[in-house]
Amino acid sequence: MTETANLETLRLTDHELLALLAMRPTRGAEKTRELFRLSGVADKDVLEQAGITTLLVRGLAEVDGDDIVPVDRGAIVAAVVSSADEWLEMALVTPSTDHVLFTAGSDQGSVLLNLSRYGVHEVQPIDSRSGMLPLGIEIARHYLVDGPDGLPAAAMIKHHRADGKPVTAHLKAGVDGSWTLATGDEENPPHRPVPADQAFDEFAAALTFA
C-alpha cells in the first residue's frame, strides 16, 4: 500500500507547502518546489516559518526534540514530494474554466495539486499504478471530451523526470470536431491536424520519453 492510500484531499497554503518541502531537503523536493512555482518567492525563510507555525496549529507537524517534523497527512505529502522522481505540469482550458494542475509521483505514492491563484491549494491522492502519463492523458480526456464546459478546449502537458529535459505537447479540440496537436515549448507552436480517434494516442506518444 502506498502512503497516499490514507490521504484525503488536503488544503495547503504556499507557506505550508514550502515548509513541508524544507523539512526533507532532497533533489525531489527541490524539483517539486521549482515546478510548483515556489522556488523564486521573496522572503522564503519567513514564509517557511509561517508555514511551520500553521502546520503545528493544524496538527500536520509536531516538535521532535530540536526539530519540527511532519505528521499525519502532512507526513504523507512530505514523503511523496520529497522522493518524487516524475511530474506532470498541466494547463487545461475550456470556454468557462482555466485550470493549472501538477502531479508528483514516487514509490511512496502520487499526489495531484490543484493550483489556486489565491495561494490555497488542494492536494489530493491519485492512483498512478498505471503510470503517471496515462493518468495525465485521462485528465485531459475528461476536459476535452467528457467535461461539461463544451468546446473549444485545449490541454497542455509537460512531462518531467528527475534527469533530462521535459517533453511538452498541446492538444486542441475544436467546435467543428477538429483535433490538432503541437509539440515543444514555444509560446505558439505550430499545430497539425490529427484524426479524432487517434488524438489521445498521438498526444501520449508525443509526451513519452525516447
C-alpha positions as a printed Julia matrix, in Angstrom:
210×3 Matrix{Float64}:
   0.0    0.0     0.0
   1.34   3.44   -0.88
   1.48   6.35    1.54
  -1.26   8.21   -0.34
  -3.79   5.41    0.17
  -4.54   7.05    3.51
  -4.65  10.65    2.29
  -7.87  12.56    1.76
  -7.98  15.88   -0.07
  -5.95  18.38    1.93
  -5.85  22.16    1.55
  -2.39  23.69    1.95
  -1.11  27.24    1.59
   2.05  28.27   -0.25
   3.65  28.74    3.17
   2.77  25.22    4.28
   3.98  23.61    1.06
   7.28  25.48    1.38
   7.61  24.29    4.97
   6.89  20.63    4.12
   9.4   20.72    1.26
  12.03  22.3     3.53
  11.61  19.59    6.18
  13.0   16.95    3.81
  15.57  18.72    1.59
  16.18  16.34   -1.32
  16.61  16.62   -5.09
  12.99  15.58   -5.45
  11.85  18.28   -3.04
  13.84  20.96   -4.88
  12.42  19.89   -8.25
   8.91  19.83   -6.81
   9.4   23.31   -5.35
  10.57  24.56   -8.75
   7.67  23.01  -10.66
   5.09  24.17   -8.12
   6.35  27.75   -8.74
   7.68  28.11   -5.19
  11.43  28.43   -5.84
  11.7   32.14   -6.51
   9.37  33.51   -3.86
  10.55  36.51   -1.88
  11.24  36.13    1.86
  11.22  32.34    1.56
  12.62  31.8     5.07
   9.88  33.96    6.58
   7.2   32.11    4.62
   8.61  28.72    5.63
   8.46  29.75    9.28
   4.87  30.91    8.84
   4.08  27.57    7.22
   5.66  25.65   10.09
   3.55  27.61   12.55
   0.26  26.82   10.81
   1.24  23.18   10.26
   1.82  22.9    14.02
  -1.53  24.53   14.77
  -3.33  22.22   12.32
  -1.7   19.06   13.68
   0.2   18.41   10.45
   3.6   18.82   12.15
   4.98  18.44   15.65
   8.05  19.22   17.71
  10.5   16.33   17.96
  13.43  17.38   20.14
  15.14  20.23   18.31
  13.31  19.5    15.06
   9.91  20.12   13.56
   8.69  17.02   11.72
   5.62  16.45    9.56
   2.98  14.1    10.96
  -0.35  12.61    9.91
  -1.38  13.84    6.45
   1.48  16.33    6.44
   3.93  13.42    6.68
   2.25  11.67    3.75
   2.54  14.71    1.48
   6.13  15.34    2.6
   7.08  11.72    1.88
   5.73  11.89   -1.67
   7.04  15.31   -2.71
  10.49  14.77   -1.2
  11.0   11.45   -3.0
   9.26  12.4    -6.26
  11.01  11.39   -9.47
   8.28  12.12  -12.05
   6.0   15.11  -12.52
   3.28  16.37  -14.84
   2.5   20.03  -15.36
  -0.94  20.54  -16.94
  -2.87  23.53  -18.24
  -6.49  22.87  -19.21
  -8.62  25.5   -20.92
 -12.34  25.35  -21.8
 -14.84  28.11  -22.6
 -15.56  28.63  -18.9
 -12.56  27.25  -16.98
  -8.81  27.63  -16.87
  -7.05  25.14  -14.6
  -3.4   24.61  -13.74
  -2.67  21.2   -12.23
   0.52  19.45  -11.14
   1.24  15.86  -10.2
   4.2   14.47   -8.3
   4.89  10.76   -8.07
   7.29   8.4    -6.35
   7.34   4.9    -4.89
   5.59   6.45   -1.86
   2.53   7.3    -3.98
   1.34  10.23   -6.06
  -0.46  13.5    -5.4
  -2.33  16.0    -7.53
  -2.03  19.71   -6.77
  -4.89  21.91   -7.96
  -3.2   25.31   -8.05
  -5.16  28.34   -6.86
  -4.26  31.93   -7.65
  -5.1   32.8    -4.05
  -2.33  30.65   -2.59
  -4.53  27.96   -1.02
  -4.18  24.74   -2.98
  -5.95  21.38   -2.92
  -3.65  18.37   -2.61
  -5.28  15.01   -3.22
  -4.08  11.43   -3.66
  -4.15   9.9    -7.12
  -3.9    6.32   -8.3
  -0.93   6.23  -10.65
  -0.4    2.47  -10.73
  -0.98   2.52  -14.49
   1.67   5.23  -14.83
   1.84   8.97  -14.39
   1.43   9.8   -18.09
  -1.71   7.65  -18.65
  -3.23   9.45  -15.68
  -2.46  12.83  -17.25
  -3.97  11.72  -20.56
  -7.18  10.68  -18.79
  -7.4   14.04  -17.04
  -7.02  15.76  -20.42
  -9.66  13.47  -21.92
 -12.09  14.48  -19.18
 -11.74  18.15  -20.08
 -11.66  17.76  -23.86
 -14.27  15.02  -24.31
 -16.28  14.33  -21.16
 -16.29  17.72  -19.46
 -19.47  19.8   -19.12
 -17.94  23.04  -20.41
 -18.08  22.3   -24.12
 -15.7   23.27  -26.89
 -13.26  24.61  -27.95
 -10.96  23.11  -25.34
  -7.21  22.67  -25.05
  -4.77  20.7   -22.91
  -1.06  21.27  -22.43
   1.03  18.68  -20.61
   4.71  18.96  -19.76
   6.19  15.65  -18.64
   9.19  15.93  -16.3
  11.53  13.37  -14.82
  14.42  13.68  -12.39
  17.09  13.88  -15.09
  16.97  15.19  -18.63
  14.78  17.7   -20.4
  10.97  17.59  -20.15
   8.74  16.92  -23.14
   5.71  19.08  -23.93
   2.64  18.61  -26.1
  -0.55  20.57  -26.77
  -3.86  19.06  -27.88
  -6.85  21.12  -29.03
 -10.44  20.08  -29.74
 -12.44  22.43  -31.96
 -16.15  23.18  -32.05
 -16.26  21.72  -35.57
 -14.93  18.35  -34.38
 -11.37  19.0   -35.49
  -8.35  17.96  -33.42
  -4.87  19.45  -33.62
  -1.59  18.55  -31.93
   1.6   20.5   -31.32
   4.85  19.68  -29.58
   7.52  21.82  -27.98
   7.82  24.67  -25.53
   7.29  27.6   -27.88
   4.64  30.17  -26.98
   2.57  29.45  -30.11
   3.83  26.14  -31.51
   2.55  25.11  -34.95
  -0.34  22.66  -34.75
  -1.06  19.83  -37.17
  -4.39  18.08  -37.65
  -4.83  14.61  -36.14
  -7.7   12.12  -36.58
 -10.2   12.27  -33.73
  -9.89   8.55  -32.98
  -6.1    8.83  -32.73
  -5.81  12.18  -30.96
  -5.08  10.9   -27.46
  -2.78   8.12  -28.65
  -0.71  10.68  -30.55
  -0.84  13.03  -27.57
   0.56  10.28  -25.34
   3.23   9.33  -27.89
   4.38  12.95  -28.07
   4.77  13.0   -24.28
   6.68   9.72  -23.99
  10.4    9.9   -23.31
  12.55   8.36  -26.02
